[in-house]
Amino acid sequence: MSAWILLRGLSREARHWGGFAELLRREVPDAQVLALDLPGNGSRCREKSPLGVESMVESLRTQLGVQGVAPPYRLLAMSLGAMVAVDWAARHSGEIAGAVLINTSLRPFSPFYQRLKPANYRRLLTLALSAASDRDWEVAILELTSRRAAAHADVLDDWLSYRRENPVAVGNALRQLIAAARYRAPGVRPDVPLLVLSSRGDELVDSDCSHQLAERWNLPHAVHPGAGHDLPLDDGAWVAGRIGRWLASTWTSPGNSRK
């Protein structure tokens, strides 16, 4: 069975998946689930983040090789991590058995003002230019990425602990932003099964970005009616359930030989 590789977004780390990995294991029994950190984040916070998504892919491929985890892989990725997943699938399709893309945005399918909603510019700029505390940052991130922030107040202590244990350098956060802004999706859909998941309540990235991607590449697309950008946090059970249905429909289709 293909290993599931979980990839987070800008300045987030593997531990930000919280309890979602266990939900996925319940939905896909016996699955090997590995949450990896992008260079510059989490356990790799002392590394310099690449300025290109392509280099992030190569770094992850090397990491998995060192760990002895052989392809093919299934990728579950959100935001910047989903850009990494698209590039991986496009350039190394033989290594990827399938990928689930959550709340991502890609050039040339979506304009910049949809890829980061303008309503957030002032708040993010104010935080960046002020002496904001670690808690200020994590509270802001939770409020921007969740529509159920009050219900998830307990995760703040965990997130603060991650930030203090593995601080992401400002330079690395900027390099990741540059990589995301520069990345351009391939004109032709990668030759692997893909599923798009998005949140109608996403206040960070316009949900139309996922709609445009799914429409251009003729991909299956499920929309959560109320979750925020961090869909696995707001409703991880829904995400796992959608993945289970997709696996059942994709790998049991007549003539489908992928495993």
C-alpha positions in Angstrom: 0.0 0.0 0.0 1.3 3.5 -0.9 2.5 5.6 2.0 0.4 8.8 2.7 2.6 11.9 2.9 1.1 14.9 4.6 2.3 18.4 3.7 1.4 21.6 5.5 1.5 25.2 4.2 3.4 28.4 4.8 5.5 28.4 8.1 3.4 25.4 9.5 4.9 22.1 10.5 4.0 18.4 10.7 2.6 18.7 14.2 0.0 21.2 13.1 -2.0 18.2 11.6 -3.0 17.5 15.2 -5.1 14.4 15.4 -5.9 14.2 11.7 -3.4 11.5 11.0 -5.3 9.1 13.3 -8.6 10.0 11.5 -7.0 9.1 8.2 -5.7 5.8 9.5 -9.2 4.9 10.6 -10.5 5.7 7.2 -7.7 3.9 5.4 -6.8 0.9 7.6 -3.2 -0.2 7.7 -2.1 3.0 5.9 1.4 4.3 6.6 0.9 8.0 7.3 3.9 10.3 7.5 3.7 14.1 8.1 6.8 15.8 6.7 8.2 19.3 7.3 9.1 21.6 4.4 12.7 22.9 4.6 12.7 25.8 7.0 9.7 24.6 9.1 9.3 22.4 12.1 12.1 20.0 12.7 13.9 21.6 9.7 13.6 25.1 10.9 17.4 25.7 10.9 17.5 25.0 7.1 17.1 27.7 4.6 13.8 27.5 2.7 14.2 27.2 -1.0 13.0 30.0 -3.2 11.3 27.6 -5.6 8.6 24.9 -5.1 10.6 22.6 -7.3 13.5 22.6 -4.8 11.1 21.8 -2.0 10.0 18.7 -3.9 13.5 17.5 -4.4 14.3 18.0 -0.7 11.3 15.9 0.3 12.2 13.2 -2.2 15.7 13.1 -0.7 14.3 13.0 2.8 12.0 10.0 2.1 14.9 8.2 0.4 17.1 8.6 3.5 14.2 7.3 5.7 13.8 4.3 3.4 10.2 5.1 2.4 9.9 4.0 -1.2 7.4 5.3 -3.8 4.7 5.3 -4.9 3.2 7.8 -2.5 -0.2 9.3 -1.9 0.0 13.0 -1.1 -2.4 15.0 1.2 -1.4 18.6 1.1 -2.9 22.0 1.8 -2.1 25.6 0.7 1.7 25.8 -0.1 2.0 22.1 0.5 -0.5 21.5 -2.2 1.6 23.5 -4.7 4.4 21.1 -3.8 2.1 18.2 -4.4 1.1 19.4 -7.8 4.7 20.0 -8.9 5.7 16.6 -7.6 2.9 14.9 -9.5 3.7 16.8 -12.6 7.5 16.1 -12.7 7.6 12.7 -11.1 4.2 11.1 -11.9 5.6 7.6 -11.5 6.2 8.2 -7.8 2.7 9.5 -7.0 -0.3 7.2 -6.8 -2.7 10.1 -6.1 -2.9 13.5 -4.4 -5.5 15.4 -2.4 -5.3 19.2 -2.7 -6.8 21.2 0.1 -7.6 25.0 -0.1 -4.7 25.8 -2.5 -4.4 28.5 -5.2 -2.3 28.3 -8.3 -1.1 30.6 -11.0 -2.3 31.1 -13.7 -5.8 29.9 -12.6 -6.4 32.5 -10.0 -5.4 36.2 -9.6 -3.3 37.4 -6.6 -6.3 39.1 -4.8 -8.0 35.7 -4.6 -4.9 33.8 -3.6 -4.7 36.0 -0.5 -7.9 37.9 0.3 -7.3 41.7 0.5 -9.2 41.9 3.7 -6.3 40.3 5.4 -3.5 42.6 4.1 -3.8 45.2 6.9 -3.9 42.8 9.8 -0.9 40.8 8.5 1.1 43.9 7.8 0.4 45.3 11.2 1.5 42.1 12.9 4.7 42.0 10.7 5.6 45.6 11.5 4.8 45.6 15.2 6.4 43.9 18.1 3.7 41.2 18.1 4.1 38.4 20.6 4.2 34.8 19.7 0.7 34.5 21.2 -0.5 37.5 19.1 0.7 35.7 16.0 -0.9 32.3 16.8 -4.2 33.9 17.8 -4.2 35.7 14.5 -3.4 32.6 12.5 -6.1 30.6 14.3 -8.7 33.4 13.6 -7.7 33.7 10.0 -7.7 29.9 9.3 -10.5 28.6 11.3 -14.2 29.4 11.4 -14.4 27.6 14.8 -11.6 29.5 16.5 -13.4 29.6 19.9 -13.9 25.8 19.8 -10.2 25.3 19.0 -8.9 27.5 21.7 -7.1 24.5 23.3 -4.8 24.2 20.3 -3.2 27.6 21.0 -1.0 26.3 23.7 0.2 23.5 21.4 0.8 26.0 18.6 2.7 28.3 20.9 4.9 25.4 22.0 5.7 24.5 18.4 6.6 28.1 17.5 8.9 28.3 20.5 10.5 24.9 20.0 10.9 25.3 16.2 10.8 29.0 15.4 10.5 29.8 11.7 12.9 32.6 10.7 11.3 35.7 9.2 13.6 35.2 6.2 12.4 31.6 5.7 8.7 32.8 5.9 9.5 35.4 3.2 11.3 32.8 1.1 8.3 30.5 1.3 6.0 33.4 0.3 8.2 34.1 -2.7 8.2 30.5 -3.7 4.4 30.3 -3.5 4.0 33.6 -5.5 6.5 32.4 -8.2 5.1 29.0 -8.7 3.1 28.4 -11.9 1.1 25.3 -12.4 1.8 23.2 -15.5 -0.5 23.8 -18.4 -1.4 20.1 -18.6 -3.0 18.2 -15.7 -0.5 15.8 -14.0 -1.2 12.2 -15.0 -2.2 11.0 -11.6 -5.6 10.8 -9.8 -6.3 14.1 -8.0 -9.0 15.3 -5.6 -9.7 18.9 -4.7 -11.2 19.8 -1.3 -12.1 23.3 -0.3 -13.9 25.4 2.3 -16.7 27.8 1.5 -15.9 29.6 4.7 -12.2 30.1 3.9 -11.3 33.7 4.9 -7.7 33.5 3.9 -7.8 32.2 0.3 -10.9 32.6 -1.9 -12.6 29.2 -2.4 -13.0 30.1 -6.1 -9.3 29.3 -6.5 -10.0 25.6 -5.8 -13.1 25.8 -8.1 -11.0 27.2 -10.9 -8.4 24.5 -10.5 -11.0 21.7 -10.5 -12.7 23.1 -13.5 -9.6 23.7 -15.6 -8.3 20.2 -14.9 -11.7 18.4 -14.7 -11.1 17.1 -11.2 -13.5 15.8 -8.6 -14.1 18.6 -6.1 -15.9 18.6 -2.7 -16.7 21.8 -0.9 -17.3 22.0 2.9 -20.1 24.4 3.6 -18.7 26.1 6.7 -15.1 25.3 7.5 -12.2 27.7 7.3 -8.9 27.5 5.5 -7.6 24.9 7.9 -10.2 22.4 6.9 -8.5 19.4 8.7 -8.7 21.4 11.9 -12.3 22.5 11.5 -13.7 19.2 10.3 -11.0 16.5 10.0 -13.7 13.7 10.0 -15.2 15.2 6.9 -11.9 15.4 5.1 -11.1 11.7 6.0 -14.5 10.7 4.8 -14.2 12.4 1.5 -10.8 10.8 1.0 -12.3 7.4 1.7 -15.1 7.9 -0.8 -12.6 9.1 -3.4 -10.4 6.1 -2.9 -13.3 3.7 -3.2 -14.6 5.3 -6.4 -11.2 5.8 -8.1 -9.5 2.5 -7.4 -12.5 0.3 -8.0 -13.4 1.8 -11.3 -13.3 -0.7 -14.2 -10.0 -0.9 -15.9 -8.2 1.1 -13.2 -4.9 -0.6 -12.5 -3.4 1.8 -9.9 -2.8 0.5 -6.4 
